[in-house]
Amino acid sequence: MKPLVIHAGFHKTGTSTVQRFFQDNRKALAPHVVIVLKRDMEDLIRAARGYSVTGSILDRAKIVLRAEALFSSLKGRPKRALLLSAEELSGHMPGRPGTLDYRAAEVILGDIVRVARAVMPRRAVSLVLGTRAPAAWIESAYWEHVKSSSLTSDFADFAQKFHTASDLSAVAREIASRVAPVVEVPLETAVKGTGLVAPILDLLDLPIGFSAQLSPPQMRNQRDPDWMLQEFLRINRKVADRSERARLKKALRRGERPTQGAD
């Protein structure tokens, strides 16, 4: 049986680095692996995100329908391993409006795996989930929301509200017990060398020694300097207009000082 590996997050656990690695090595891996990244499954990702906010029967049905469409489109490639990688397959990152934790991930991944097994019964399905120490994860999640949204809360308030989301290992264990085998990849022990991608490569049934031919992973989406993050927070608190906030943050990342609105 050829493997089907689903790398479904979690957010802020090195997922951007993993996805960039597989994008950079897509051509080299093509004889052995069909790689499906975010842009290749946007409909399914939208459904997963939607369900993580609403929990509605309609949004869950969309997950099933879009998973069926995706896997049906991939059925004609039975001789290669299949890899899906997108943290949004676990839903929205906790901290967004309507998303307190990862409780929806079990349902989302359960439906995706069930559909995969029905459409591709000769595939061996595995899940890969990146994890991170709770304190480090919730701090990273907070600053990501400050950077990418209009969040104005203090870190202490955010941490208190979303602390139940931070035990990613517990979520991974629950998914493993109810959905499919899970390979957990703790960020703290996997940041060097090929640590973040090696567990995935090990599941892909590659020829012996093939992984050594691949371009090494490059760390992506690393945390901005503390002073810049504080500026993002100040912009969120001072600037009501969404477009203006985005402009000021973009300028700041280019090295420009905010010229208006955030004084």
Short mmCIF file of the C-alpha atoms (twelve columns), coordinates in Angstrom:
data_MODEL
# 
_entry.id   MODEL 
# 
loop_
_atom_site.group_PDB 
_atom_site.id 
_atom_site.type_symbol 
_atom_site.label_atom_id 
_atom_site.label_alt_id 
_atom_site.label_comp_id 
_atom_site.label_asym_id 
_atom_site.label_seq_id 
_atom_site.Cartn_x 
_atom_site.Cartn_y 
_atom_site.Cartn_z 
_atom_site.pdbx_PDB_model_num 
ATOM 1   C CA . MET A 1   0.000   0.000  0.000   1 
ATOM 2   C CA . LYS A 2   1.332   3.421  -0.934  1 
ATOM 3   C CA . PRO A 3   1.240   6.021  1.848   1 
ATOM 4   C CA . LEU A 4   -1.056  8.993  2.191   1 
ATOM 5   C CA . VAL A 5   0.506   11.444 4.642   1 
ATOM 6   C CA . ILE A 6   -1.494  14.391 5.946   1 
ATOM 7   C CA . HIS A 7   0.605   17.093 7.630   1 
ATOM 8   C CA . ALA A 8   -2.066  19.202 9.282   1 
ATOM 9   C CA . GLY A 9   -0.255  21.689 11.509  1 
ATOM 10  C CA . PHE A 10  -0.422  22.789 14.094  1 
ATOM 11  C CA . HIS A 11  0.053   26.518 13.500  1 
ATOM 12  C CA . LYS A 12  3.315   28.054 14.728  1 
ATOM 13  C CA . THR A 13  5.177   24.737 14.800  1 
ATOM 14  C CA . GLY A 14  7.390   25.143 11.733  1 
ATOM 15  C CA . THR A 15  4.735   24.457 9.120   1 
ATOM 16  C CA . SER A 16  5.928   27.210 6.770   1 
ATOM 17  C CA . THR A 17  9.414   25.703 6.799   1 
ATOM 18  C CA . VAL A 18  8.026   22.258 5.995   1 
ATOM 19  C CA . GLN A 19  5.875   23.535 3.144   1 
ATOM 20  C CA . ARG A 20  8.690   25.574 1.644   1 
ATOM 21  C CA . PHE A 21  10.916  22.484 1.759   1 
ATOM 22  C CA . PHE A 22  8.417   20.428 -0.202  1 
ATOM 23  C CA . GLN A 23  7.800   23.257 -2.654  1 
ATOM 24  C CA . ASP A 24  11.543  23.649 -3.236  1 
ATOM 25  C CA . ASN A 25  11.929  19.889 -3.730  1 
ATOM 26  C CA . ARG A 26  8.690   19.258 -5.609  1 
ATOM 27  C CA . LYS A 27  10.438  18.529 -8.909  1 
ATOM 28  C CA . ALA A 28  13.000  16.191 -7.351  1 
ATOM 29  C CA . LEU A 29  10.300  14.313 -5.443  1 
ATOM 30  C CA . ALA A 30  7.847   14.159 -8.359  1 
ATOM 31  C CA . PRO A 31  8.753   10.597 -9.471  1 
ATOM 32  C CA . HIS A 32  7.931   9.327  -5.984  1 
ATOM 33  C CA . VAL A 33  5.464   11.718 -4.318  1 
ATOM 34  C CA . VAL A 34  2.406   13.731 -5.320  1 
ATOM 35  C CA . ILE A 35  2.658   16.904 -3.230  1 
ATOM 36  C CA . VAL A 36  -0.496  18.861 -2.390  1 
ATOM 37  C CA . LEU A 37  0.117   22.218 -0.696  1 
ATOM 38  C CA . LYS A 38  -2.210  25.060 0.300   1 
ATOM 39  C CA . ARG A 39  -2.780  26.509 -3.149  1 
ATOM 40  C CA . ASP A 40  -3.636  23.029 -4.440  1 
ATOM 41  C CA . MET A 41  -6.557  22.522 -2.017  1 
ATOM 42  C CA . GLU A 42  -7.964  25.968 -1.300  1 
ATOM 43  C CA . ASP A 43  -11.600 24.799 -1.336  1 
ATOM 44  C CA . LEU A 44  -10.955 22.159 1.321   1 
ATOM 45  C CA . ILE A 45  -8.997  24.625 3.456   1 
ATOM 46  C CA . ARG A 46  -11.840 27.161 3.323   1 
ATOM 47  C CA . ALA A 47  -14.265 24.487 4.469   1 
ATOM 48  C CA . ALA A 48  -12.002 23.436 7.338   1 
ATOM 49  C CA . ARG A 49  -11.568 27.024 8.470   1 
ATOM 50  C CA . GLY A 50  -15.275 27.666 8.268   1 
ATOM 51  C CA . TYR A 51  -16.184 24.641 10.348  1 
ATOM 52  C CA . SER A 52  -13.642 25.533 13.032  1 
ATOM 53  C CA . VAL A 53  -15.541 28.793 13.581  1 
ATOM 54  C CA . THR A 54  -19.167 27.715 13.169  1 
ATOM 55  C CA . GLY A 55  -19.219 24.012 14.021  1 
ATOM 56  C CA . SER A 56  -22.225 23.819 11.709  1 
ATOM 57  C CA . ILE A 57  -23.541 20.760 9.900   1 
ATOM 58  C CA . LEU A 58  -23.435 22.679 6.619   1 
ATOM 59  C CA . ASP A 59  -19.762 23.574 6.970   1 
ATOM 60  C CA . ARG A 60  -18.950 20.013 7.972   1 
ATOM 61  C CA . ALA A 61  -20.732 18.757 4.870   1 
ATOM 62  C CA . LYS A 62  -18.557 21.095 2.808   1 
ATOM 63  C CA . ILE A 63  -15.453 19.422 4.248   1 
ATOM 64  C CA . VAL A 64  -16.699 16.014 3.132   1 
ATOM 65  C CA . LEU A 65  -17.699 17.167 -0.351  1 
ATOM 66  C CA . ARG A 66  -14.456 19.026 -0.970  1 
ATOM 67  C CA . ALA A 67  -12.335 16.198 0.397   1 
ATOM 68  C CA . GLU A 68  -14.152 13.816 -1.941  1 
ATOM 69  C CA . ALA A 69  -13.447 16.113 -4.883  1 
ATOM 70  C CA . LEU A 70  -9.776  16.446 -3.960  1 
ATOM 71  C CA . PHE A 71  -9.080  12.767 -3.418  1 
ATOM 72  C CA . SER A 72  -11.070 11.770 -6.493  1 
ATOM 73  C CA . SER A 73  -8.886  14.094 -8.567  1 
ATOM 74  C CA . LEU A 74  -5.795  12.323 -7.207  1 
ATOM 75  C CA . LYS A 75  -6.962  8.730  -7.659  1 
ATOM 76  C CA . GLY A 76  -5.184  8.335  -10.977 1 
ATOM 77  C CA . ARG A 77  -1.720  8.385  -9.392  1 
ATOM 78  C CA . PRO A 78  -1.639  5.132  -7.412  1 
ATOM 79  C CA . LYS A 79  2.058   4.357  -7.864  1 
ATOM 80  C CA . ARG A 80  3.317   7.369  -5.923  1 
ATOM 81  C CA . ALA A 81  3.023   8.408  -2.303  1 
ATOM 82  C CA . LEU A 82  0.641   11.273 -1.591  1 
ATOM 83  C CA . LEU A 83  1.386   14.177 0.763   1 
ATOM 84  C CA . LEU A 84  -0.998  16.915 1.890   1 
ATOM 85  C CA . SER A 85  0.501   19.761 3.927   1 
ATOM 86  C CA . ALA A 86  -1.428  22.725 5.341   1 
ATOM 87  C CA . GLU A 87  -1.924  23.764 8.955   1 
ATOM 88  C CA . GLU A 88  -5.404  24.997 8.055   1 
ATOM 89  C CA . LEU A 89  -6.491  21.359 7.740   1 
ATOM 90  C CA . SER A 90  -6.824  21.673 11.529  1 
ATOM 91  C CA . GLY A 91  -8.994  24.778 11.128  1 
ATOM 92  C CA . HIS A 92  -8.218  28.353 12.079  1 
ATOM 93  C CA . MET A 93  -5.495  29.078 14.596  1 
ATOM 94  C CA . PRO A 94  -7.015  29.647 18.044  1 
ATOM 95  C CA . GLY A 95  -7.261  33.325 18.832  1 
ATOM 96  C CA . ARG A 96  -9.354  34.267 15.845  1 
ATOM 97  C CA . PRO A 97  -12.966 35.278 16.562  1 
ATOM 98  C CA . GLY A 98  -14.982 32.131 17.202  1 
ATOM 99  C CA . THR A 99  -11.971 29.828 17.618  1 
ATOM 100 C CA . LEU A 100 -10.977 29.184 21.233  1 
ATOM 101 C CA . ASP A 101 -8.987  25.991 20.719  1 
ATOM 102 C CA . TYR A 102 -8.335  23.052 18.388  1 
ATOM 103 C CA . ARG A 103 -11.373 21.005 19.356  1 
ATOM 104 C CA . ALA A 104 -12.629 21.134 15.753  1 
ATOM 105 C CA . ALA A 105 -9.438  19.522 14.438  1 
ATOM 106 C CA . GLU A 106 -10.508 16.027 15.464  1 
ATOM 107 C CA . VAL A 107 -13.761 16.343 13.514  1 
ATOM 108 C CA . ILE A 108 -12.139 17.949 10.475  1 
ATOM 109 C CA . LEU A 109 -9.326  15.420 10.234  1 
ATOM 110 C CA . GLY A 110 -11.679 12.569 11.051  1 
ATOM 111 C CA . ASP A 111 -13.850 13.464 8.073   1 
ATOM 112 C CA . ILE A 112 -10.865 13.980 5.767   1 
ATOM 113 C CA . VAL A 113 -9.342  10.631 6.746   1 
ATOM 114 C CA . ARG A 114 -12.673 8.825  6.419   1 
ATOM 115 C CA . VAL A 115 -13.160 10.203 2.913   1 
ATOM 116 C CA . ALA A 116 -9.569  9.402  1.962   1 
ATOM 117 C CA . ARG A 117 -9.983  5.783  3.041   1 
ATOM 118 C CA . ALA A 118 -13.238 5.483  1.116   1 
ATOM 119 C CA . VAL A 119 -11.881 7.010  -2.089  1 
ATOM 120 C CA . MET A 120 -8.388  5.484  -1.812  1 
ATOM 121 C CA . PRO A 121 -8.812  2.213  0.107   1 
ATOM 122 C CA . ARG A 122 -5.373  0.978  -0.896  1 
ATOM 123 C CA . ARG A 123 -3.579  3.898  0.751   1 
ATOM 124 C CA . ALA A 124 -2.047  3.695  4.229   1 
ATOM 125 C CA . VAL A 125 -3.107  6.916  5.949   1 
ATOM 126 C CA . SER A 126 -0.894  8.674  8.499   1 
ATOM 127 C CA . LEU A 127 -1.139  12.053 10.180  1 
ATOM 128 C CA . VAL A 128 1.799   14.292 11.071  1 
ATOM 129 C CA . LEU A 129 1.251   17.020 13.648  1 
ATOM 130 C CA . GLY A 130 3.844   19.547 14.736  1 
ATOM 131 C CA . THR A 131 3.691   20.502 18.410  1 
ATOM 132 C CA . ARG A 132 5.383   22.998 20.702  1 
ATOM 133 C CA . ALA A 133 5.753   23.677 24.418  1 
ATOM 134 C CA . PRO A 134 2.555   25.381 25.638  1 
ATOM 135 C CA . ALA A 135 4.163   28.600 26.900  1 
ATOM 136 C CA . ALA A 136 6.203   29.099 23.737  1 
ATOM 137 C CA . TRP A 137 3.244   28.290 21.505  1 
ATOM 138 C CA . ILE A 138 0.792   30.692 23.092  1 
ATOM 139 C CA . GLU A 139 3.327   33.528 22.991  1 
ATOM 140 C CA . SER A 140 4.019   32.842 19.317  1 
ATOM 141 C CA . ALA A 141 0.298   32.642 18.552  1 
ATOM 142 C CA . TYR A 142 -0.321  35.954 20.319  1 
ATOM 143 C CA . TRP A 143 2.292   37.853 18.342  1 
ATOM 144 C CA . GLU A 144 1.160   36.238 15.091  1 
ATOM 145 C CA . HIS A 145 -2.332  37.596 15.704  1 
ATOM 146 C CA . VAL A 146 -0.916  41.008 16.606  1 
ATOM 147 C CA . LYS A 147 1.026   41.011 13.347  1 
ATOM 148 C CA . SER A 148 -1.680  39.712 11.035  1 
ATOM 149 C CA . SER A 149 -4.927  40.953 12.592  1 
ATOM 150 C CA . SER A 150 -6.322  43.840 14.622  1 
ATOM 151 C CA . LEU A 151 -5.714  42.238 18.031  1 
ATOM 152 C CA . THR A 152 -5.306  44.832 20.784  1 
ATOM 153 C CA . SER A 153 -5.326  42.645 23.913  1 
ATOM 154 C CA . ASP A 154 -2.402  42.420 26.291  1 
ATOM 155 C CA . PHE A 155 -0.532  39.124 26.186  1 
ATOM 156 C CA . ALA A 156 -1.683  38.207 29.704  1 
ATOM 157 C CA . ASP A 157 -5.344  38.580 28.733  1 
ATOM 158 C CA . PHE A 158 -4.834  36.598 25.534  1 
ATOM 159 C CA . ALA A 159 -2.993  33.816 27.368  1 
ATOM 160 C CA . GLN A 160 -5.709  33.535 29.986  1 
ATOM 161 C CA . LYS A 161 -8.474  33.352 27.386  1 
ATOM 162 C CA . PHE A 162 -6.779  30.837 25.091  1 
ATOM 163 C CA . HIS A 163 -4.658  28.778 27.491  1 
ATOM 164 C CA . THR A 164 -6.692  25.627 26.823  1 
ATOM 165 C CA . ALA A 165 -5.516  25.702 23.199  1 
ATOM 166 C CA . SER A 166 -1.830  25.518 24.055  1 
ATOM 167 C CA . ASP A 167 -1.438  21.814 24.947  1 
ATOM 168 C CA . LEU A 168 -0.875  20.660 21.381  1 
ATOM 169 C CA . SER A 169 0.472   17.267 22.436  1 
ATOM 170 C CA . ALA A 170 -2.812  16.502 24.179  1 
ATOM 171 C CA . VAL A 171 -4.738  17.396 21.025  1 
ATOM 172 C CA . ALA A 172 -2.416  15.202 18.953  1 
ATOM 173 C CA . ARG A 173 -2.936  12.259 21.320  1 
ATOM 174 C CA . GLU A 174 -6.693  12.649 21.154  1 
ATOM 175 C CA . ILE A 175 -6.631  12.711 17.359  1 
ATOM 176 C CA . ALA A 176 -4.382  9.641  17.308  1 
ATOM 177 C CA . SER A 177 -6.799  7.742  19.540  1 
ATOM 178 C CA . ARG A 178 -9.867  8.617  17.492  1 
ATOM 179 C CA . VAL A 179 -8.825  9.280  13.894  1 
ATOM 180 C CA . ALA A 180 -5.575  7.751  12.588  1 
ATOM 181 C CA . PRO A 181 -1.964  7.123  13.622  1 
ATOM 182 C CA . VAL A 182 -0.169  10.385 14.408  1 
ATOM 183 C CA . VAL A 183 3.525   11.164 14.192  1 
ATOM 184 C CA . GLU A 184 4.140   14.052 16.573  1 
ATOM 185 C CA . VAL A 185 7.006   16.403 15.691  1 
ATOM 186 C CA . PRO A 186 7.925   18.661 18.643  1 
ATOM 187 C CA . LEU A 187 9.425   21.901 17.371  1 
ATOM 188 C CA . GLU A 188 11.958  22.095 20.192  1 
ATOM 189 C CA . THR A 189 13.630  18.828 19.195  1 
ATOM 190 C CA . ALA A 190 13.329  19.208 15.440  1 
ATOM 191 C CA . VAL A 191 14.653  22.653 14.577  1 
ATOM 192 C CA . LYS A 192 18.104  21.591 13.428  1 
ATOM 193 C CA . GLY A 193 19.097  19.869 10.206  1 
ATOM 194 C CA . THR A 194 16.216  18.023 8.578   1 
ATOM 195 C CA . GLY A 195 14.390  17.492 11.867  1 
ATOM 196 C CA . LEU A 196 11.135  19.152 10.852  1 
ATOM 197 C CA . VAL A 197 10.813  17.255 7.582   1 
ATOM 198 C CA . ALA A 198 12.575  13.971 8.369   1 
ATOM 199 C CA . PRO A 199 9.524   12.356 10.033  1 
ATOM 200 C CA . ILE A 200 7.455   13.128 6.939   1 
ATOM 201 C CA . LEU A 201 10.108  11.857 4.537   1 
ATOM 202 C CA . ASP A 202 10.308  8.647  6.567   1 
ATOM 203 C CA . LEU A 203 6.614   8.003  5.884   1 
ATOM 204 C CA . LEU A 204 6.766   8.572  2.121   1 
ATOM 205 C CA . ASP A 205 8.292   5.245  1.072   1 
ATOM 206 C CA . LEU A 206 11.231  6.881  -0.705  1 
ATOM 207 C CA . PRO A 207 14.145  4.868  -2.136  1 
ATOM 208 C CA . ILE A 208 16.978  4.262  0.308   1 
ATOM 209 C CA . GLY A 209 19.310  7.261  0.406   1 
ATOM 210 C CA . PHE A 210 17.047  9.441  -1.736  1 
ATOM 211 C CA . SER A 211 16.432  12.040 0.972   1 
ATOM 212 C CA . ALA A 212 20.120  12.950 1.006   1 
ATOM 213 C CA . GLN A 213 19.737  14.327 -2.539  1 
ATOM 214 C CA . LEU A 214 17.145  16.916 -1.518  1 
ATOM 215 C CA . SER A 215 17.777  20.585 -0.815  1 
ATOM 216 C CA . PRO A 216 17.845  21.141 2.957   1 
ATOM 217 C CA . PRO A 217 15.004  22.985 4.675   1 
ATOM 218 C CA . GLN A 218 15.329  26.723 5.211   1 
ATOM 219 C CA . MET A 219 13.678  28.237 8.275   1 
ATOM 220 C CA . ARG A 220 10.660  30.346 7.306   1 
ATOM 221 C CA . ASN A 221 8.280   32.751 9.033   1 
ATOM 222 C CA . GLN A 222 10.632  33.429 11.911  1 
ATOM 223 C CA . ARG A 223 9.540   35.819 14.630  1 
ATOM 224 C CA . ASP A 224 9.978   39.533 14.028  1 
ATOM 225 C CA . PRO A 225 12.106  41.587 16.450  1 
ATOM 226 C CA . ASP A 226 10.387  42.490 19.714  1 
ATOM 227 C CA . TRP A 227 10.461  46.219 18.940  1 
ATOM 228 C CA . MET A 228 8.622   45.615 15.671  1 
ATOM 229 C CA . LEU A 229 5.987   43.454 17.334  1 
ATOM 230 C CA . GLN A 230 5.391   46.196 19.888  1 
ATOM 231 C CA . GLU A 231 4.960   48.663 17.030  1 
ATOM 232 C CA . PHE A 232 2.411   46.343 15.404  1 
ATOM 233 C CA . LEU A 233 0.476   46.276 18.683  1 
ATOM 234 C CA . ARG A 234 0.595   50.065 18.934  1 
ATOM 235 C CA . ILE A 235 -0.705  50.363 15.367  1 
ATOM 236 C CA . ASN A 236 -3.588  47.987 16.175  1 
ATOM 237 C CA . ARG A 237 -4.542  50.105 19.171  1 
ATOM 238 C CA . LYS A 238 -4.297  53.457 17.421  1 
ATOM 239 C CA . VAL A 239 -5.499  52.850 13.860  1 
ATOM 240 C CA . ALA A 240 -9.110  51.841 13.259  1 
ATOM 241 C CA . ASP A 241 -8.991  51.595 9.472   1 
ATOM 242 C CA . ARG A 242 -8.027  48.115 8.296   1 
ATOM 243 C CA . SER A 243 -6.326  49.230 5.094   1 
ATOM 244 C CA . GLU A 244 -4.314  51.877 6.917   1 
ATOM 245 C CA . ARG A 245 -3.201  49.355 9.544   1 
ATOM 246 C CA . ALA A 246 -2.021  47.016 6.821   1 
ATOM 247 C CA . ARG A 247 -0.171  49.837 5.063   1 
ATOM 248 C CA . LEU A 248 1.615   50.933 8.218   1 
ATOM 249 C CA . LYS A 249 2.644   47.395 9.130   1 
ATOM 250 C CA . LYS A 250 3.916   46.739 5.634   1 
ATOM 251 C CA . ALA A 251 5.927   49.955 5.713   1 
ATOM 252 C CA . LEU A 252 7.372   49.024 9.083   1 
ATOM 253 C CA . ARG A 253 8.549   45.674 7.764   1 
ATOM 254 C CA . ARG A 254 10.250  47.489 4.892   1 
ATOM 255 C CA . GLY A 255 12.170  49.533 7.438   1 
ATOM 256 C CA . GLU A 256 10.089  52.697 7.163   1 
ATOM 257 C CA . ARG A 257 8.800   54.629 10.158  1 
ATOM 258 C CA . PRO A 258 5.012   55.076 10.351  1 
ATOM 259 C CA . THR A 259 4.165   58.518 8.980   1 
ATOM 260 C CA . GLN A 260 0.602   58.916 10.204  1 
ATOM 261 C CA . GLY A 261 -2.259  57.307 12.026  1 
ATOM 262 C CA . ALA A 262 -0.218  55.569 14.712  1 
ATOM 263 C CA . ASP A 263 1.216   58.603 16.492  1 
# 
